[in-house]
Amino acid sequence: MEKLFVVKVGGAVLEDENTLNDFLQRFADLNENKILIHGGGRSATQLSTRLGIETKMVDGRRITDEDTITIVTMVYGGLINKKTVAILQSKGCNALGLTGADMNLVTAIKRPVKDIDYGFVGDVVKVDNTAISLLVRSGFVPVIAPLTHDKKGQLLNTNADTMASSIATAMVNQFDVSLVYCFEKAGVLSDPENELSVISELNKNDYQQYLASGTIHSGMIPKLDNSFNALGLGVKNVIITNANSLNTKNGTHLSL
């Protein structure tokens, strides 16, 4: 079965031109089939501030009101997506910038209101793996922004880690899939203040123990939850690593 790398990049990597350029060179150099999913939350927050629009967060998750869905569409689907595509094209990588609405690739539902109203935030319902496979096998490299749609004309802000996990798991019947999360840290750390404290191998049982002790917390939790979910649904390999360690064996390798 052909290999497919689903790579998600986020965090501070997207804000530093040199770091981003180095990462995209590594991504372009991947010889296998590949898909890139990017975040952009920090840039969205910066633009919101410049425009005088308050950013509201709950447990690290963005409340997406009408003004904010406009901002994230501009930043994710516009600036970051097209800048990334342009850089990849300059490196000989035939990138195609997309959102979940394009080709009906990723449909979602607006998150139901329970304790918190997250606004125009989408929970993934379906990934069109046939359409994505067609693009990949036609020689295109999809670069997907974390925006989905509800098939009723409404764009929805969707967590990029979840997008990556959902797309990776949707492709397992057609490819041997590896999921790689790239950000500014060296991997999952046992001490967040020590870059050398990378947990090189992490299984689900150890993860539960790290959670109970508080060693792993905040934004790393949804990333790891998505990772173990992907492994459970047939993704062969999941790695969390530094953006400039793509194509190496560095980082945290996950297993069930």
Buried (B, 14 or more C-beta within 10 A) or exposed (E): EEBBBBBBBBBEBBBEEEBBEBBBBBBBEBEEBBBBBBBBBBBBBBBBEEEEBEBBEEEEBBBBBEEBBBBBBBBBBBBBBBBBBEBBBEBEBEBBBBBBBBBEBBBBBBBEEEEEEBBBBBBBEBBBBEBBBEBBEEEBBBBBBBBBBBEEEBBBBBBBBBBBBBBBBBBBEBBBBBBBBBBBBBBBBEEBEEEEBBBEEBEBEBBEEBBEEEBBEEEBBBBBBBBBBBBEBBBBBBBBBBBBBBBEEBBBBBEE
